[in-house]
Amino acid sequence: MQILKKIYFICTGNSCRSQMAEGLAKKYLPNWEVRSAGVEVHGLNPRAVESMKEIDIDISHNTSNLIDTDYFNSCDFVVTLCGDAKDKCPMVPQGVTHLHWGLPDPAQATGSEEGIMRVFREVRNQIEQKIISFSENSHIIVN
């Protein structure tokens, strides 16, 4: 039986960035166990769901979850997506590679609905590019 590599995407409320990262990672890292969580629980943001739907990734059934310490401690990679999560994240155990991808919180965007959705798309696209790069280079990333 093949042991899957594990990756955990962490942000503040597990409502936008980490949820989008989970959906994208499941596409680009099909042989990995992928989860997301938050240091708090804010619920799944409907705009995150909509922005992912635009690229044919369905995260509508995802739930906003707190960090599962057992999974966290058994991961190969932990990726924090905001400074708040980086600061409040539990101590990453030795042997787990911690990456920090500081990204703006699209939920903080203001203005018209079109403008807010533009921010969600921009953040989604940034996450996608980082995951593509990660998928191409994860075998050489070290602590």
C-alpha positions as CSV (number, residue, x, y, z in Angstrom):
1,M,0.0,0.0,0.0
2,Q,1.4,3.4,-1.0
3,I,1.7,6.0,1.7
4,L,0.4,9.3,0.6
5,K,2.3,12.5,1.3
6,K,0.2,14.9,3.4
7,I,-0.2,18.7,3.1
8,Y,-2.2,21.0,5.3
9,F,-3.2,24.6,4.3
10,I,-3.8,26.9,7.2
11,C,-5.3,30.4,7.4
12,T,-7.2,32.4,10.0
13,G,-10.8,31.2,9.6
14,N,-10.6,28.4,7.0
15,S,-13.1,30.3,4.9
16,C,-11.4,31.5,1.8
17,R,-7.6,31.1,1.1
18,S,-7.1,27.7,2.7
19,Q,-10.3,26.4,1.2
20,M,-9.2,27.5,-2.3
21,A,-5.8,26.0,-1.7
22,E,-7.3,22.7,-0.7
23,G,-9.4,22.6,-3.8
24,L,-6.5,23.5,-6.1
25,A,-4.1,21.1,-4.4
26,K,-6.5,18.2,-4.9
27,K,-6.4,19.0,-8.6
28,Y,-2.6,19.4,-8.9
29,L,-1.5,17.0,-6.2
30,P,-3.8,14.0,-6.9
31,N,-1.6,11.5,-5.1
32,W,-1.4,13.6,-1.9
33,E,-3.7,13.7,1.1
34,V,-4.9,17.4,1.2
35,R,-6.7,19.2,4.0
36,S,-7.3,22.7,5.1
37,A,-8.0,24.3,8.5
38,G,-8.0,27.5,10.4
39,V,-6.9,28.8,13.8
40,E,-10.5,29.8,14.1
41,V,-13.7,28.7,12.2
42,H,-15.5,31.3,10.1
43,G,-17.6,29.2,7.8
44,L,-17.1,28.6,4.1
45,N,-17.2,31.9,2.1
46,P,-19.7,31.8,-0.8
47,R,-17.5,34.0,-2.9
48,A,-14.6,31.5,-2.5
49,V,-17.0,28.8,-3.7
50,E,-18.1,30.9,-6.7
51,S,-14.5,31.8,-7.7
52,M,-13.5,28.1,-7.6
53,K,-16.7,27.1,-9.5
54,E,-15.5,29.4,-12.3
55,I,-12.5,27.1,-12.9
56,D,-14.5,23.9,-12.5
57,I,-13.4,23.1,-8.9
58,D,-16.3,22.4,-6.5
59,I,-15.6,23.2,-2.9
60,S,-19.2,23.8,-2.0
61,H,-19.3,20.7,0.3
62,N,-16.1,21.7,2.2
63,T,-16.5,22.7,5.8
64,S,-14.6,25.2,7.9
65,N,-12.5,23.3,10.4
66,L,-10.1,23.9,13.3
67,I,-6.6,22.5,13.1
68,D,-6.5,18.8,13.7
69,T,-3.3,18.4,15.7
70,D,-2.9,14.7,14.9
71,Y,-3.1,15.4,11.1
72,F,-0.9,18.6,11.6
73,N,1.8,16.6,13.4
74,S,1.8,13.9,10.7
75,C,2.1,16.1,7.7
76,D,4.9,16.4,5.3
77,F,4.1,20.0,4.6
78,V,2.2,22.7,6.4
79,V,1.4,25.9,4.4
80,T,0.3,29.0,6.2
81,L,-1.5,31.5,3.9
82,C,-1.6,34.6,6.1
83,G,0.5,36.2,8.8
84,D,-2.2,35.6,11.5
85,A,-2.1,31.9,10.8
86,K,1.7,31.9,10.8
87,D,1.8,33.6,14.1
88,K,-1.0,31.5,15.8
89,C,-0.1,28.2,14.2
90,P,1.0,25.5,16.6
91,M,4.7,24.8,16.7
92,V,5.5,22.9,13.5
93,P,7.2,19.6,14.5
94,Q,10.6,18.6,13.4
95,G,10.4,16.7,10.1
96,V,7.4,18.8,8.9
97,T,8.3,21.4,6.3
98,H,6.6,24.8,6.9
99,L,6.0,27.1,4.0
100,H,4.5,30.5,4.3
101,W,2.6,32.0,1.4
102,G,1.4,35.4,2.7
103,L,-1.6,36.3,0.7
104,P,-4.2,39.1,1.1
105,D,-7.5,38.1,2.6
106,P,-10.1,38.4,-0.2
107,A,-12.9,38.5,2.4
108,Q,-11.6,41.9,3.4
109,A,-12.1,43.3,-0.1
110,T,-14.6,46.2,-0.3
111,G,-16.4,47.9,-3.1
112,S,-18.7,46.6,-5.8
113,E,-19.5,42.9,-6.1
114,E,-17.6,42.9,-9.3
115,G,-14.5,44.4,-7.6
116,I,-14.7,42.0,-4.7
117,M,-15.0,39.0,-7.0
118,R,-11.9,40.3,-8.9
119,V,-9.9,40.2,-5.6
120,F,-11.1,36.6,-5.0
121,R,-10.0,35.6,-8.5
122,E,-6.6,37.3,-8.1
123,V,-6.0,35.5,-4.8
124,R,-7.3,32.2,-6.3
125,N,-4.9,32.6,-9.3
126,Q,-1.9,33.4,-7.0
127,I,-2.7,30.2,-5.0
128,E,-3.0,28.2,-8.2
129,Q,0.4,29.4,-9.4
130,K,2.1,28.6,-6.0
131,I,0.5,25.1,-6.0
132,I,1.7,24.5,-9.6
133,S,5.2,25.6,-8.6
134,F,5.0,23.5,-5.5
135,S,3.8,20.4,-7.4
136,E,6.8,20.8,-9.8
137,N,9.4,21.3,-7.0
138,S,8.1,19.6,-3.8
139,H,10.6,16.8,-4.2
140,I,13.5,19.3,-3.7
141,I,11.9,21.5,-0.9
142,V,13.7,21.0,2.4
143,N,13.3,22.5,5.9
